[in-house]
Amino acid sequence: MKEDKILPTEAAAIMGASPQFVRIGMQTGKLDIGSAVKMSSIWTYNIQKDRLAAHVGRNIDKELEDLRKGRGLLHRCNGG
């Protein structure tokens, strides 16, 4: 994964919402934190860090770093 790509699961954790809330909100255009594009039958999400930070009203750099450290640790613990 590219370091600057924000996943719907990461955005959800920062917002205190479910990943489904983020995905559906972006698909319907009601959550303006980036773009959602349907390619064939698969949705692709481009979440912009500045829009997400503006939406939650705070700097999200530390939260993203902590989330990614936790995911990396979980990945290693599960044999990844």
Jmol script that loads the backbone (N, CA, C; Angstrom):
load data "model"
ATOM      1  N   MET A   1       0.855  -1.190   0.000  1.00  0.00           N
ATOM      2  CA  MET A   1       0.000   0.000   0.000  1.00  0.00           C
ATOM      3  C   MET A   1       0.890   1.238   0.000  1.00  0.00           C
ATOM      4  N   LYS A   2       0.521   2.210  -0.801  1.00  0.00           N
ATOM      5  CA  LYS A   2       1.241   3.473  -0.792  1.00  0.00           C
ATOM      6  C   LYS A   2       1.035   4.154   0.552  1.00  0.00           C
ATOM      7  N   GLU A   3       2.085   4.769   1.069  1.00  0.00           N
ATOM      8  CA  GLU A   3       2.042   5.406   2.388  1.00  0.00           C
ATOM      9  C   GLU A   3       0.996   6.509   2.475  1.00  0.00           C
ATOM     10  N   ASP A   4       0.765   7.234   1.378  1.00  0.00           N
ATOM     11  CA  ASP A   4      -0.170   8.359   1.428  1.00  0.00           C
ATOM     12  C   ASP A   4      -1.617   7.958   1.141  1.00  0.00           C
ATOM     13  N   LYS A   5      -1.868   6.703   0.791  1.00  0.00           N
ATOM     14  CA  LYS A   5      -3.236   6.243   0.510  1.00  0.00           C
ATOM     15  C   LYS A   5      -3.941   5.955   1.832  1.00  0.00           C
ATOM     16  N   ILE A   6      -5.088   6.589   2.020  1.00  0.00           N
ATOM     17  CA  ILE A   6      -5.882   6.367   3.226  1.00  0.00           C
ATOM     18  C   ILE A   6      -7.001   5.395   2.892  1.00  0.00           C
ATOM     19  N   LEU A   7      -7.085   4.322   3.656  1.00  0.00           N
ATOM     20  CA  LEU A   7      -8.103   3.305   3.443  1.00  0.00           C
ATOM     21  C   LEU A   7      -9.419   3.715   4.104  1.00  0.00           C
ATOM     22  N   PRO A   8     -10.546   3.226   3.589  1.00  0.00           N
ATOM     23  CA  PRO A   8     -11.825   3.501   4.249  1.00  0.00           C
ATOM     24  C   PRO A   8     -11.838   3.062   5.717  1.00  0.00           C
ATOM     25  N   THR A   9     -11.155   1.976   6.039  1.00  0.00           N
ATOM     26  CA  THR A   9     -11.096   1.516   7.432  1.00  0.00           C
ATOM     27  C   THR A   9     -10.337   2.506   8.308  1.00  0.00           C
ATOM     28  N   GLU A  10      -9.277   3.115   7.764  1.00  0.00           N
ATOM     29  CA  GLU A  10      -8.527   4.117   8.519  1.00  0.00           C
ATOM     30  C   GLU A  10      -9.366   5.375   8.719  1.00  0.00           C
ATOM     31  N   ALA A  11     -10.032   5.820   7.654  1.00  0.00           N
ATOM     32  CA  ALA A  11     -10.891   6.999   7.756  1.00  0.00           C
ATOM     33  C   ALA A  11     -11.994   6.767   8.778  1.00  0.00           C
ATOM     34  N   ALA A  12     -12.557   5.562   8.768  1.00  0.00           N
ATOM     35  CA  ALA A  12     -13.622   5.226   9.705  1.00  0.00           C
ATOM     36  C   ALA A  12     -13.133   5.304  11.147  1.00  0.00           C
ATOM     37  N   ALA A  13     -11.962   4.768  11.416  1.00  0.00           N
ATOM     38  CA  ALA A  13     -11.408   4.805  12.769  1.00  0.00           C
ATOM     39  C   ALA A  13     -11.170   6.244  13.225  1.00  0.00           C
ATOM     40  N   ILE A  14     -10.684   7.075  12.342  1.00  0.00           N
ATOM     41  CA  ILE A  14     -10.431   8.478  12.673  1.00  0.00           C
ATOM     42  C   ILE A  14     -11.738   9.220  12.930  1.00  0.00           C
ATOM     43  N   MET A  15     -12.769   8.881  12.167  1.00  0.00           N
ATOM     44  CA  MET A  15     -14.066   9.550  12.302  1.00  0.00           C
ATOM     45  C   MET A  15     -14.914   8.983  13.435  1.00  0.00           C
ATOM     46  N   GLY A  16     -14.551   7.795  13.920  1.00  0.00           N
ATOM     47  CA  GLY A  16     -15.384   7.139  14.921  1.00  0.00           C
ATOM     48  C   GLY A  16     -16.644   6.567  14.300  1.00  0.00           C
ATOM     49  N   ALA A  17     -16.522   6.094  13.073  1.00  0.00           N
ATOM     50  CA  ALA A  17     -17.653   5.554  12.319  1.00  0.00           C
ATOM     51  C   ALA A  17     -17.277   4.160  11.809  1.00  0.00           C
ATOM     52  N   SER A  18     -18.210   3.510  11.161  1.00  0.00           N
ATOM     53  CA  SER A  18     -17.924   2.200  10.583  1.00  0.00           C
ATOM     54  C   SER A  18     -17.341   2.370   9.181  1.00  0.00           C
ATOM     55  N   PRO A  19     -16.563   1.392   8.721  1.00  0.00           N
ATOM     56  CA  PRO A  19     -16.067   1.449   7.342  1.00  0.00           C
ATOM     57  C   PRO A  19     -17.212   1.507   6.328  1.00  0.00           C
ATOM     58  N   GLN A  20     -18.321   0.827   6.620  1.00  0.00           N
ATOM     59  CA  GLN A  20     -19.466   0.861   5.707  1.00  0.00           C
ATOM     60  C   GLN A  20     -20.036   2.279   5.602  1.00  0.00           C
ATOM     61  N   PHE A  21     -20.084   3.007   6.730  1.00  0.00           N
ATOM     62  CA  PHE A  21     -20.549   4.387   6.716  1.00  0.00           C
ATOM     63  C   PHE A  21     -19.699   5.224   5.762  1.00  0.00           C
ATOM     64  N   VAL A  22     -18.385   5.048   5.846  1.00  0.00           N
ATOM     65  CA  VAL A  22     -17.470   5.802   4.979  1.00  0.00           C
ATOM     66  C   VAL A  22     -17.704   5.420   3.518  1.00  0.00           C
ATOM     67  N   ARG A  23     -17.749   4.123   3.241  1.00  0.00           N
ATOM     68  CA  ARG A  23     -17.911   3.681   1.844  1.00  0.00           C
ATOM     69  C   ARG A  23     -19.227   4.160   1.243  1.00  0.00           C
ATOM     70  N   ILE A  24     -20.332   3.960   1.943  1.00  0.00           N
ATOM     71  CA  ILE A  24     -21.643   4.365   1.422  1.00  0.00           C
ATOM     72  C   ILE A  24     -21.739   5.882   1.330  1.00  0.00           C
ATOM     73  N   GLY A  25     -21.225   6.580   2.340  1.00  0.00           N
ATOM     74  CA  GLY A  25     -21.231   8.043   2.313  1.00  0.00           C
ATOM     75  C   GLY A  25     -20.481   8.591   1.113  1.00  0.00           C
ATOM     76  N   MET A  26     -19.342   7.975   0.787  1.00  0.00           N
ATOM     77  CA  MET A  26     -18.572   8.421  -0.372  1.00  0.00           C
ATOM     78  C   MET A  26     -19.263   8.032  -1.677  1.00  0.00           C
ATOM     79  N   GLN A  27     -19.828   6.834  -1.730  1.00  0.00           N
ATOM     80  CA  GLN A  27     -20.506   6.382  -2.949  1.00  0.00           C
ATOM     81  C   GLN A  27     -21.698   7.274  -3.295  1.00  0.00           C
ATOM     82  N   THR A  28     -22.401   7.760  -2.280  1.00  0.00           N
ATOM     83  CA  THR A  28     -23.591   8.579  -2.514  1.00  0.00           C
ATOM     84  C   THR A  28     -23.279  10.071  -2.593  1.00  0.00           C
ATOM     85  N   GLY A  29     -22.017  10.435  -2.363  1.00  0.00           N
ATOM     86  CA  GLY A  29     -21.626  11.836  -2.425  1.00  0.00           C
ATOM     87  C   GLY A  29     -21.998  12.633  -1.189  1.00  0.00           C
ATOM     88  N   LYS A  30     -22.412  11.970  -0.128  1.00  0.00           N
ATOM     89  CA  LYS A  30     -22.810  12.669   1.097  1.00  0.00           C
ATOM     90  C   LYS A  30     -21.639  12.901   2.043  1.00  0.00           C
ATOM     91  N   LEU A  31     -20.525  12.217   1.826  1.00  0.00           N
ATOM     92  CA  LEU A  31     -19.331  12.367   2.658  1.00  0.00           C
ATOM     93  C   LEU A  31     -18.207  12.859   1.763  1.00  0.00           C
ATOM     94  N   ASP A  32     -17.906  14.142   1.850  1.00  0.00           N
ATOM     95  CA  ASP A  32     -16.971  14.788   0.933  1.00  0.00           C
ATOM     96  C   ASP A  32     -15.539  14.761   1.484  1.00  0.00           C
ATOM     97  N   ILE A  33     -14.955  13.551   1.499  1.00  0.00           N
ATOM     98  CA  ILE A  33     -13.569  13.429   1.955  1.00  0.00           C
ATOM     99  C   ILE A  33     -12.679  12.886   0.842  1.00  0.00           C
ATOM    100  N   GLY A  34     -13.209  12.805  -0.346  1.00  0.00           N
ATOM    101  CA  GLY A  34     -12.467  12.275  -1.492  1.00  0.00           C
ATOM    102  C   GLY A  34     -13.441  11.840  -2.565  1.00  0.00           C
ATOM    103  N   SER A  35     -13.071  10.784  -3.276  1.00  0.00           N
ATOM    104  CA  SER A  35     -13.938  10.320  -4.351  1.00  0.00           C
ATOM    105  C   SER A  35     -14.081   8.801  -4.297  1.00  0.00           C
ATOM    106  N   ALA A  36     -15.215   8.337  -4.795  1.00  0.00           N
ATOM    107  CA  ALA A  36     -15.498   6.909  -4.933  1.00  0.00           C
ATOM    108  C   ALA A  36     -15.895   6.656  -6.371  1.00  0.00           C
ATOM    109  N   VAL A  37     -15.219   5.709  -6.999  1.00  0.00           N
ATOM    110  CA  VAL A  37     -15.478   5.415  -8.404  1.00  0.00           C
ATOM    111  C   VAL A  37     -15.728   3.921  -8.553  1.00  0.00           C
ATOM    112  N   LYS A  38     -16.795   3.583  -9.249  1.00  0.00           N
ATOM    113  CA  LYS A  38     -17.104   2.178  -9.504  1.00  0.00           C
ATOM    114  C   LYS A  38     -16.451   1.772 -10.812  1.00  0.00           C
ATOM    115  N   MET A  39     -15.561   0.812 -10.738  1.00  0.00           N
ATOM    116  CA  MET A  39     -14.860   0.302 -11.911  1.00  0.00           C
ATOM    117  C   MET A  39     -15.326  -1.138 -12.112  1.00  0.00           C
ATOM    118  N   SER A  40     -16.123  -1.363 -13.143  1.00  0.00           N
ATOM    119  CA  SER A  40     -16.830  -2.635 -13.344  1.00  0.00           C
ATOM    120  C   SER A  40     -17.745  -2.841 -12.152  1.00  0.00           C
ATOM    121  N   SER A  41     -17.461  -3.840 -11.323  1.00  0.00           N
ATOM    122  CA  SER A  41     -18.304  -4.082 -10.151  1.00  0.00           C
ATOM    123  C   SER A  41     -17.597  -3.738  -8.848  1.00  0.00           C
ATOM    124  N   ILE A  42     -16.390  -3.189  -8.924  1.00  0.00           N
ATOM    125  CA  ILE A  42     -15.570  -2.896  -7.745  1.00  0.00           C
ATOM    126  C   ILE A  42     -15.483  -1.382  -7.525  1.00  0.00           C
ATOM    127  N   TRP A  43     -15.725  -0.962  -6.279  1.00  0.00           N
ATOM    128  CA  TRP A  43     -15.578   0.447  -5.922  1.00  0.00           C
ATOM    129  C   TRP A  43     -14.134   0.720  -5.513  1.00  0.00           C
ATOM    130  N   THR A  44     -13.612   1.853  -5.956  1.00  0.00           N
ATOM    131  CA  THR A  44     -12.278   2.313  -5.591  1.00  0.00           C
ATOM    132  C   THR A  44     -12.426   3.654  -4.887  1.00  0.00           C
ATOM    133  N   TYR A  45     -11.670   3.837  -3.788  1.00  0.00           N
ATOM    134  CA  TYR A  45     -11.806   5.040  -2.965  1.00  0.00           C
ATOM    135  C   TYR A  45     -10.498   5.816  -2.943  1.00  0.00           C
ATOM    136  N   ASN A  46     -10.615   7.121  -3.132  1.00  0.00           N
ATOM    137  CA  ASN A  46      -9.472   8.017  -3.026  1.00  0.00           C
ATOM    138  C   ASN A  46      -9.811   9.015  -1.918  1.00  0.00           C
ATOM    139  N   ILE A  47      -9.293   8.757  -0.736  1.00  0.00           N
ATOM    140  CA  ILE A  47      -9.581   9.608   0.421  1.00  0.00           C
ATOM    141  C   ILE A  47      -8.439  10.606   0.573  1.00  0.00           C
ATOM    142  N   GLN A  48      -8.791  11.878   0.573  1.00  0.00           N
ATOM    143  CA  GLN A  48      -7.799  12.939   0.662  1.00  0.00           C
ATOM    144  C   GLN A  48      -7.588  13.345   2.119  1.00  0.00           C
ATOM    145  N   LYS A  49      -6.318  13.319   2.524  1.00  0.00           N
ATOM    146  CA  LYS A  49      -5.982  13.588   3.921  1.00  0.00           C
ATOM    147  C   LYS A  49      -6.458  14.960   4.373  1.00  0.00           C
ATOM    148  N   ASP A  50      -6.307  15.975   3.542  1.00  0.00           N
ATOM    149  CA  ASP A  50      -6.709  17.318   3.950  1.00  0.00           C
ATOM    150  C   ASP A  50      -8.224  17.426   4.122  1.00  0.00           C
ATOM    151  N   ARG A  51      -8.980  16.758   3.268  1.00  0.00           N
ATOM    152  CA  ARG A  51     -10.450  16.787   3.400  1.00  0.00           C
ATOM    153  C   ARG A  51     -10.913  16.012   4.632  1.00  0.00           C
ATOM    154  N   LEU A  52     -10.262  14.869   4.898  1.00  0.00           N
ATOM    155  CA  LEU A  52     -10.612  14.088   6.079  1.00  0.00           C
ATOM    156  C   LEU A  52     -10.295  14.880   7.343  1.00  0.00           C
ATOM    157  N   ALA A  53      -9.132  15.520   7.376  1.00  0.00           N
ATOM    158  CA  ALA A  53      -8.747  16.333   8.539  1.00  0.00           C
ATOM    159  C   ALA A  53      -9.729  17.485   8.733  1.00  0.00           C
ATOM    160  N   ALA A  54     -10.136  18.130   7.650  1.00  0.00           N
ATOM    161  CA  ALA A  54     -11.100  19.227   7.754  1.00  0.00           C
ATOM    162  C   ALA A  54     -12.452  18.709   8.250  1.00  0.00           C
ATOM    163  N   HIS A  55     -12.832  17.520   7.811  1.00  0.00           N
ATOM    164  CA  HIS A  55     -14.118  16.947   8.216  1.00  0.00           C
ATOM    165  C   HIS A  55     -14.160  16.684   9.720  1.00  0.00           C
ATOM    166  N   VAL A  56     -13.063  16.155  10.270  1.00  0.00           N
ATOM    167  CA  VAL A  56     -13.039  15.851  11.704  1.00  0.00           C
ATOM    168  C   VAL A  56     -12.564  17.032  12.536  1.00  0.00           C
ATOM    169  N   GLY A  57     -12.027  18.049  11.875  1.00  0.00           N
ATOM    170  CA  GLY A  57     -11.625  19.274  12.569  1.00  0.00           C
ATOM    171  C   GLY A  57     -10.347  19.169  13.377  1.00  0.00           C
ATOM    172  N   ARG A  58      -9.425  18.308  12.912  1.00  0.00           N
ATOM    173  CA  ARG A  58      -8.145  18.187  13.630  1.00  0.00           C
ATOM    174  C   ARG A  58      -7.082  17.609  12.702  1.00  0.00           C
ATOM    175  N   ASN A  59      -5.836  17.723  13.138  1.00  0.00           N
ATOM    176  CA  ASN A  59      -4.712  17.125  12.426  1.00  0.00           C
ATOM    177  C   ASN A  59      -4.777  15.612  12.638  1.00  0.00           C
ATOM    178  N   ILE A  60      -4.682  14.846  11.565  1.00  0.00           N
ATOM    179  CA  ILE A  60      -4.841  13.396  11.673  1.00  0.00           C
ATOM    180  C   ILE A  60      -3.532  12.635  11.473  1.00  0.00           C
ATOM    181  N   ASP A  61      -2.423  13.330  11.339  1.00  0.00           N
ATOM    182  CA  ASP A  61      -1.145  12.667  11.062  1.00  0.00           C
ATOM    183  C   ASP A  61      -0.790  11.625  12.118  1.00  0.00           C
ATOM    184  N   LYS A  62      -0.881  11.984  13.388  1.00  0.00           N
ATOM    185  CA  LYS A  62      -0.520  11.071  14.480  1.00  0.00           C
ATOM    186  C   LYS A  62      -1.477   9.876  14.518  1.00  0.00           C
ATOM    187  N   GLU A  63      -2.768  10.127  14.324  1.00  0.00           N
ATOM    188  CA  GLU A  63      -3.743   9.032  14.325  1.00  0.00           C
ATOM    189  C   GLU A  63      -3.457   8.041  13.196  1.00  0.00           C
ATOM    190  N   LEU A  64      -3.145   8.554  12.011  1.00  0.00           N
ATOM    191  CA  LEU A  64      -2.816   7.675  10.888  1.00  0.00           C
ATOM    192  C   LEU A  64      -1.573   6.852  11.201  1.00  0.00           C
ATOM    193  N   GLU A  65      -0.576   7.509  11.759  1.00  0.00           N
ATOM    194  CA  GLU A  65       0.666   6.814  12.112  1.00  0.00           C
ATOM    195  C   GLU A  65       0.382   5.692  13.120  1.00  0.00           C
ATOM    196  N   ASP A  66      -0.404   5.995  14.148  1.00  0.00           N
ATOM    197  CA  ASP A  66      -0.731   4.995  15.169  1.00  0.00           C
ATOM    198  C   ASP A  66      -1.544   3.844  14.586  1.00  0.00           C
ATOM    199  N   LEU A  67      -2.514   4.159  13.726  1.00  0.00           N
ATOM    200  CA  LEU A  67      -3.315   3.114  13.089  1.00  0.00           C
ATOM    201  C   LEU A  67      -2.435   2.187  12.250  1.00  0.00           C
ATOM    202  N   ARG A  68      -1.513   2.758  11.519  1.00  0.00           N
ATOM    203  CA  ARG A  68      -0.656   1.971  10.633  1.00  0.00           C
ATOM    204  C   ARG A  68       0.352   1.140  11.417  1.00  0.00           C
ATOM    205  N   LYS A  69       0.830   1.669  12.521  1.00  0.00           N
ATOM    206  CA  LYS A  69       1.711   0.870  13.383  1.00  0.00           C
ATOM    207  C   LYS A  69       0.960  -0.318  13.942  1.00  0.00           C
ATOM    208  N   GLY A  70      -0.275  -0.088  14.389  1.00  0.00           N
ATOM    209  CA  GLY A  70      -1.095  -1.159  14.934  1.00  0.00           C
ATOM    210  C   GLY A  70      -1.409  -2.218  13.901  1.00  0.00           C
ATOM    211  N   ARG A  71      -1.713  -1.787  12.671  1.00  0.00           N
ATOM    212  CA  ARG A  71      -2.026  -2.731  11.600  1.00  0.00           C
ATOM    213  C   ARG A  71      -0.790  -3.545  11.252  1.00  0.00           C
ATOM    214  N   GLY A  72       0.357  -2.905  11.238  1.00  0.00           N
ATOM    215  CA  GLY A  72       1.600  -3.622  10.942  1.00  0.00           C
ATOM    216  C   GLY A  72       1.893  -4.675  11.995  1.00  0.00           C
ATOM    217  N   LEU A  73       1.662  -4.351  13.254  1.00  0.00           N
ATOM    218  CA  LEU A  73       1.886  -5.290  14.344  1.00  0.00           C
ATOM    219  C   LEU A  73       0.902  -6.442  14.227  1.00  0.00           C
ATOM    220  N   LEU A  74      -0.357  -6.159  13.956  1.00  0.00           N
ATOM    221  CA  LEU A  74      -1.370  -7.198  13.811  1.00  0.00           C
ATOM    222  C   LEU A  74      -1.013  -8.106  12.637  1.00  0.00           C
ATOM    223  N   HIS A  75      -0.555  -7.512  11.545  1.00  0.00           N
ATOM    224  CA  HIS A  75      -0.186  -8.275  10.371  1.00  0.00           C
ATOM    225  C   HIS A  75       0.950  -9.239  10.704  1.00  0.00           C
ATOM    226  N   ARG A  76       1.961  -8.775  11.437  1.00  0.00           N
ATOM    227  CA  ARG A  76       3.091  -9.631  11.815  1.00  0.00           C
ATOM    228  C   ARG A  76       2.644 -10.728  12.775  1.00  0.00           C
ATOM    229  N   CYS A  77       1.747 -10.429  13.705  1.00  0.00           N
ATOM    230  CA  CYS A  77       1.270 -11.418  14.676  1.00  0.00           C
ATOM    231  C   CYS A  77       0.467 -12.525  14.001  1.00  0.00           C
ATOM    232  N   ASN A  78      -0.166 -12.195  12.885  1.00  0.00           N
ATOM    233  CA  ASN A  78      -0.986 -13.178  12.173  1.00  0.00           C
ATOM    234  C   ASN A  78      -0.184 -13.919  11.099  1.00  0.00           C
ATOM    235  N   GLY A  79       1.122 -13.752  11.143  1.00  0.00           N
ATOM    236  CA  GLY A  79       1.985 -14.481  10.189  1.00  0.00           C
ATOM    237  C   GLY A  79       2.134 -13.803   8.867  1.00  0.00           C
ATOM    238  N   GLY A  80       1.747 -12.533   8.762  1.00  0.00           N
ATOM    239  CA  GLY A  80       1.836 -11.809   7.491  1.00  0.00           C
ATOM    240  C   GLY A  80       3.165 -11.222   7.222  1.00  0.00           C
TER     241      GLY A  80
END
end "model"
wireframe off; spacefill off
backbone 0.3
color backbone group
